[in-house]
Amino acid sequence: MDTYDVVVIGAGFAGLTAARDLREAGEDVLVLEARDRIGGSTWYRPDAFDGFGLEMGGTWIVPQQRHVFAEVHRYGIRVADSELPPRMTWSDHGQVLDTLLPVPPEEYEQLEHVMRSLIEAGRRIDPERPLSEQGLSDLDVPIRQWAEQQGLSGNSGELLISWFCGCANASEETGSALDVIRWLAAMDNSLWGMVQASVLGYTFVDGTVSLAEAIAADAGAELRLSSPVREVLADGRGVTVGYDGGSVRAERVLMTTPVGVWRDIRFEPELSAAKQAISRENHAGQGQKIWALARGVPEELSGFGWGTAFDYVGAMATTENGVVLVCFAPEDGRVDGADPHDVQRAVREFAPEAEIVDVATHDWVGDEFSKGTWATFRAGQFAEYEISVGEPEGRVHFAGSHTAGRWRAFIDGAIESGKRAAAEISEAGRLDGRGT
Ligand SMILES: Cc1cc2nc3c(=O)[nH]c(=O)nc-3n(C[C@H](O)[C@H](O)[C@H](O)COP(=O)(O)OP(=O)(O)OC[C@H]3O[C@@H](n4cnc5c(N)ncnc54)[C@H](O)[C@@H]3O)c2cc1C
């Protein structure tokens, strides 16, 4: 059986970063990846709309995300800033509001109150420390509940809920308000910054894959694609990892798969009760991201909706065949992303004249190697699992954006977690009497 110092499970940004740092620390590393590609929850399809490339998963980054920007600079990756849309569109149950603000003048005070409540909540959060240790359980409630507790009603409340669900890619009944307010704290409590982090930001000119490939090439670790891991069996001397294609042995293993995937893998000894529980519950990021190529829509469309199938529809580019729209829904199955007619129905709630000529999506929720989109916690999960998801269990270590601090559930968080886990494993290796 082949033996390695470390087997890394998963070739997303967490796994690739960890593999590179472990190799730099002198470890012999094998990366086992279930899919036939690297990148994990990011997936750039260069040819999607007649040669116009689409990001099916993770896409935007902001300069405040220092881990990902450090990698972008390290490898000279090309990124481009988004253009500010000249106006916003608001859809109230499919009725497009032809107004600058989404609320009537008598609700302006409410809108101001929303902003004040948000900033007050954001100021209570130190994004550098575990949130579960900061007395924030009153914020760790479902998005709608938090909005109602602030006394928000009317369109101001609905807009906030829609925006939060968009950030969370989760429903108003499951997504934790705390996990979204954390974005504000991570942007130093700038509301404008939070808007940038949610609908603006930088994209990768040559796709997220350009950074994933640069890290993988630098790592130079052995990589086996199409190799789903089925069992992780630890004993006193090491770990045997069984995957479709064989078994390998390592001193230590790094798991970077999403939490919902753990329950399909046989662990010996069993995972802790907390890890088993969150794997069963899964996280709240169970929504949809759907691309559409449309005619008859404004080139600058950027719309938030409530009581609509999509909670956000935004124009990303104009091609000779139409306007490229990115659309998000907070729950799976709201829109059939493979059916242009169904996508058209949902887009028309924002642009009544829309004609959809092409669609593209990936079913991240149904995908056995993701079981969700991005790892927003469900209300109440911070207290239960924030710390335990990243805790090592004997020789098995854990990384992934769900274990990160300031930017958990982002590309940046994945990279942060990979770096943290590599350092943790190198240190453990030193204690084992191995390595430098
Ligand atoms: C639709 C969508 C939109 C997003 N938008 C943004 C955004 O705009 N900005 C942002 O920063 N983030 C965004 N994210 C989140 C971001 O993409 C993720 O947080 C990040 O990429 C996660 O990286 P990771 O390495 O932790 O996990 P993953 O990328 O999920 O990597 C885990 C890897 O493990 C592999 N794996 C799973 N099971 C097994 C197994 N049994 N054996 C072997 N391998 C296995 C998977 O195939 C995968 O490659 C988005 C995500 C999605 C899905």
The ligand as an ORCA input file, in Angstrom:
! r2SCAN-3c Opt
* xyz 0 1
  C     -23.183     28.616     -5.898
  C     -22.070     29.090     -4.995
  C     -21.738     30.438     -4.978
  C     -20.721     30.895     -4.142
  N     -20.358     32.222     -4.196
  C     -19.246     32.641     -3.526
  C     -18.687     33.920     -3.774
  O     -19.181     34.679     -4.616
  N     -17.570     34.277     -3.076
  C     -16.972     33.439     -2.179
  O     -15.951     33.807     -1.588
  N     -17.468     32.201     -1.953
  C     -18.573     31.780     -2.617
  N     -19.033     30.506     -2.461
  C     -18.422     29.664     -1.417
  C     -17.054     29.141     -1.803
  O     -17.085     28.636     -3.121
  C     -16.672     28.048     -0.814
  O     -16.740     28.544      0.511
  C     -15.253     27.506     -1.017
  O     -14.957     27.323     -2.382
  C     -15.148     26.193     -0.251
  O     -13.871     25.633     -0.429
  P     -13.470     24.337      0.416
  O     -12.164     23.900     -0.055
  O     -13.689     24.594      1.845
  O     -14.605     23.258      0.024
  P     -14.945     22.656     -1.410
  O     -14.594     23.637     -2.456
  O     -16.349     22.195     -1.345
  O     -13.939     21.453     -1.562
  C     -14.191     20.192     -0.997
  C     -13.728     19.156     -1.985
  O     -13.932     17.866     -1.417
  C     -14.330     17.005     -2.458
  N     -14.999     15.861     -1.885
  C     -16.242     15.765     -1.358
  N     -16.476     14.530     -0.912
  C     -15.351     13.798     -1.155
  C     -14.976     12.450     -0.930
  N     -15.803     11.577     -0.345
  N     -13.748     12.057     -1.325
  C     -12.881     12.913     -1.912
  N     -13.190     14.203     -2.159
  C     -14.411     14.647     -1.770
  C     -15.252     17.853     -3.301
  O     -15.428     17.312     -4.589
  C     -14.510     19.179     -3.303
  O     -13.620     19.284     -4.374
  C     -20.038     30.004     -3.293
  C     -20.345     28.645     -3.334
  C     -21.342     28.182     -4.184
  C     -21.631     26.712     -4.265
*
